[in-house]
Amino acid sequence: MALLEAKDILKILPHRYPMLLVDRVLECDDKVRVVAIKNLTINEPFFQGHFPGDPVMPGVLQVEAMAQVGGVLVNRMLKKEGVIAYFLAIDNARFRRPCVPGDQLRIEVTFLRSRLGMSKLHGNITVNDELACEADLMFAYKAD
């Protein structure tokens, strides 16, 4: 059973198709941790050109998916639902296995700290309990 369905996620994140990379939120404690999923299908627009005949989800989109899941957590924590956040840094990004059509990405993001309007998080993506990607992410909200 999902904690947040697609319609709920659309209220929290400003992203829309084709850039929304979160299908469902399974867990969110509104303090430290969130777990979500993204189901990859051959119909994803990025698979058409990355790569023809050997479709692989681009690493930059894996990082973006982690950031969006982190955005669900931080937006709920700070009561900033629907507000735009911008990347400030991506550190220690590692890609361990390709993500391909048919995979279900389990995206787990942990809040590390917030200071001076910036938030730092650690995210990872697993597929069938195998680590696919991980990174430390930092972002700040758009000024009002």
C-alpha positions as a Markdown table, in Angstrom:
| # | Residue | x | y | z |
|---|---|---|---|---|
| 1 | Met | 0.0 | 0.0 | 0.0 |
| 2 | Ala | 1.4 | 3.4 | -1.0 |
| 3 | Leu | 1.6 | 6.3 | 1.3 |
| 4 | Leu | 1.4 | 8.8 | -1.6 |
| 5 | Glu | 0.0 | 8.1 | -5.0 |
| 6 | Ala | 0.7 | 10.0 | -8.2 |
| 7 | Lys | -2.0 | 12.6 | -7.6 |
| 8 | Asp | -0.5 | 13.3 | -4.1 |
| 9 | Ile | 3.0 | 13.6 | -5.5 |
| 10 | Leu | 1.8 | 16.2 | -8.1 |
| 11 | Lys | 0.7 | 18.4 | -5.2 |
| 12 | Ile | 4.1 | 18.2 | -3.5 |
| 13 | Leu | 6.5 | 18.4 | -6.5 |
| 14 | Pro | 6.4 | 21.0 | -9.3 |
| 15 | His | 7.7 | 18.5 | -11.9 |
| 16 | Arg | 5.4 | 17.2 | -14.6 |
| 17 | Tyr | 5.6 | 14.7 | -17.5 |
| 18 | Pro | 8.1 | 13.9 | -18.9 |
| 19 | Met | 10.3 | 15.0 | -16.0 |
| 20 | Leu | 8.4 | 13.6 | -13.1 |
| 21 | Leu | 10.4 | 10.5 | -12.1 |
| 22 | Val | 8.5 | 9.4 | -9.0 |
| 23 | Asp | 5.5 | 7.0 | -9.4 |
| 24 | Arg | 4.7 | 6.2 | -5.8 |
| 25 | Val | 5.9 | 7.0 | -2.2 |
| 26 | Leu | 5.9 | 3.9 | 0.0 |
| 27 | Glu | 7.3 | 5.4 | 3.2 |
| 28 | Cys | 7.9 | 9.0 | 4.5 |
| 29 | Asp | 8.4 | 9.9 | 8.1 |
| 30 | Asp | 8.5 | 13.7 | 7.3 |
| 31 | Lys | 11.7 | 13.9 | 9.3 |
| 32 | Val | 14.6 | 11.8 | 8.0 |
| 33 | Arg | 13.7 | 9.2 | 5.4 |
| 34 | Val | 11.6 | 8.6 | 2.4 |
| 35 | Val | 11.2 | 5.5 | 0.1 |
| 36 | Ala | 9.6 | 5.7 | -3.3 |
| 37 | Ile | 9.5 | 3.7 | -6.6 |
| 38 | Lys | 9.8 | 4.5 | -10.3 |
| 39 | Asn | 8.7 | 1.8 | -12.7 |
| 40 | Leu | 10.8 | 1.8 | -15.9 |
| 41 | Thr | 8.9 | 0.9 | -19.1 |
| 42 | Ile | 10.2 | 0.9 | -22.7 |
| 43 | Asn | 7.8 | 3.8 | -23.2 |
| 44 | Glu | 10.0 | 6.2 | -21.3 |
| 45 | Pro | 11.0 | 9.0 | -23.7 |
| 46 | Phe | 14.7 | 8.8 | -22.8 |
| 47 | Phe | 15.0 | 5.2 | -23.9 |
| 48 | Gln | 14.4 | 6.2 | -27.6 |
| 49 | Gly | 17.9 | 7.7 | -27.9 |
| 50 | His | 19.8 | 6.2 | -24.9 |
| 51 | Phe | 20.6 | 3.8 | -26.5 |
| 52 | Pro | 18.8 | 2.5 | -29.6 |
| 53 | Gly | 18.8 | -1.3 | -29.4 |
| 54 | Asp | 20.2 | -1.3 | -25.8 |
| 55 | Pro | 18.1 | 1.1 | -23.7 |
| 56 | Val | 19.6 | 2.3 | -20.4 |
| 57 | Met | 18.3 | 5.0 | -18.1 |
| 58 | Pro | 20.8 | 7.9 | -18.1 |
| 59 | Gly | 22.7 | 8.3 | -14.9 |
| 60 | Val | 21.8 | 12.0 | -14.7 |
| 61 | Leu | 18.1 | 11.0 | -14.6 |
| 62 | Gln | 18.8 | 8.5 | -11.9 |
| 63 | Val | 20.3 | 11.3 | -9.8 |
| 64 | Glu | 17.3 | 13.5 | -10.7 |
| 65 | Ala | 14.9 | 10.8 | -9.5 |
| 66 | Met | 16.7 | 10.7 | -6.2 |
| 67 | Ala | 16.5 | 14.5 | -5.9 |
| 68 | Gln | 12.8 | 14.4 | -6.6 |
| 69 | Val | 12.2 | 11.8 | -3.9 |
| 70 | Gly | 14.3 | 13.9 | -1.6 |
| 71 | Gly | 12.1 | 16.9 | -2.6 |
| 72 | Val | 9.0 | 15.0 | -1.4 |
| 73 | Leu | 10.6 | 14.6 | 2.0 |
| 74 | Val | 12.0 | 18.1 | 2.4 |
| 75 | Asn | 8.9 | 19.8 | 0.9 |
| 76 | Arg | 6.8 | 18.0 | 3.5 |
| 77 | Met | 9.2 | 18.8 | 6.3 |
| 78 | Leu | 9.4 | 22.5 | 5.5 |
| 79 | Lys | 5.8 | 22.9 | 4.4 |
| 80 | Lys | 7.0 | 24.0 | 0.9 |
| 81 | Glu | 4.8 | 21.8 | -1.2 |
| 82 | Gly | 5.0 | 22.7 | -4.9 |
| 83 | Val | 8.0 | 25.1 | -4.4 |
| 84 | Ile | 10.9 | 24.8 | -6.9 |
| 85 | Ala | 14.3 | 23.7 | -5.5 |
| 86 | Tyr | 17.6 | 23.9 | -7.5 |
| 87 | Phe | 20.6 | 21.7 | -7.4 |
| 88 | Leu | 23.7 | 23.2 | -5.7 |
| 89 | Ala | 25.9 | 20.1 | -5.6 |
| 90 | Ile | 26.0 | 16.4 | -6.5 |
| 91 | Asp | 28.8 | 14.6 | -4.7 |
| 92 | Asn | 30.1 | 11.0 | -4.5 |
| 93 | Ala | 27.8 | 9.8 | -7.3 |
| 94 | Arg | 28.4 | 6.2 | -8.2 |
| 95 | Phe | 26.6 | 4.0 | -10.7 |
| 96 | Arg | 26.8 | 0.3 | -10.0 |
| 97 | Arg | 24.5 | -1.3 | -12.5 |
| 98 | Pro | 22.4 | -0.2 | -15.5 |
| 99 | Cys | 18.7 | 0.6 | -15.0 |
| 100 | Val | 16.8 | -0.8 | -18.0 |
| 101 | Pro | 13.1 | -1.3 | -19.1 |
| 102 | Gly | 11.2 | -3.6 | -16.7 |
| 103 | Asp | 13.2 | -2.5 | -13.7 |
| 104 | Gln | 11.4 | -1.1 | -10.6 |
| 105 | Leu | 13.7 | 1.4 | -9.0 |
| 106 | Arg | 13.5 | 1.6 | -5.2 |
| 107 | Ile | 14.6 | 5.0 | -4.3 |
| 108 | Glu | 15.6 | 5.7 | -0.7 |
| 109 | Val | 16.7 | 9.2 | 0.4 |
| 110 | Thr | 17.9 | 10.2 | 3.9 |
| 111 | Phe | 17.9 | 13.8 | 5.1 |
| 112 | Leu | 21.4 | 14.7 | 6.5 |
| 113 | Arg | 21.1 | 18.4 | 7.4 |
| 114 | Ser | 19.7 | 21.8 | 6.5 |
| 115 | Arg | 21.5 | 25.1 | 7.0 |
| 116 | Leu | 21.2 | 28.6 | 5.5 |
| 117 | Gly | 18.3 | 27.6 | 3.3 |
| 118 | Met | 20.2 | 24.6 | 1.8 |
| 119 | Ser | 19.4 | 20.9 | 2.4 |
| 120 | Lys | 21.8 | 18.0 | 2.1 |
| 121 | Leu | 20.6 | 14.4 | 1.5 |
| 122 | His | 22.0 | 11.0 | 0.6 |
| 123 | Gly | 20.1 | 8.9 | -1.9 |
| 124 | Asn | 20.4 | 5.4 | -3.3 |
| 125 | Ile | 18.6 | 3.4 | -5.9 |
| 126 | Thr | 18.3 | -0.4 | -5.7 |
| 127 | Val | 16.8 | -2.8 | -8.2 |
| 128 | Asn | 15.9 | -6.3 | -6.7 |
| 129 | Asp | 18.0 | -5.4 | -3.6 |
| 130 | Glu | 21.0 | -4.7 | -5.8 |
| 131 | Leu | 22.6 | -1.2 | -5.5 |
| 132 | Ala | 22.3 | 0.6 | -8.8 |
| 133 | Cys | 23.2 | 4.2 | -7.9 |
| 134 | Glu | 24.0 | 6.4 | -4.9 |
| 135 | Ala | 24.9 | 10.1 | -4.4 |
| 136 | Asp | 25.0 | 13.0 | -1.9 |
| 137 | Leu | 22.7 | 15.8 | -3.1 |
| 138 | Met | 22.4 | 19.4 | -2.0 |
| 139 | Phe | 19.8 | 21.9 | -3.1 |
| 140 | Ala | 18.2 | 25.2 | -2.2 |
| 141 | Tyr | 14.8 | 26.7 | -2.8 |
| 142 | Lys | 14.0 | 29.3 | -5.3 |
| 143 | Ala | 13.8 | 32.7 | -3.7 |
| 144 | Asp | 10.3 | 34.0 | -3.3 |
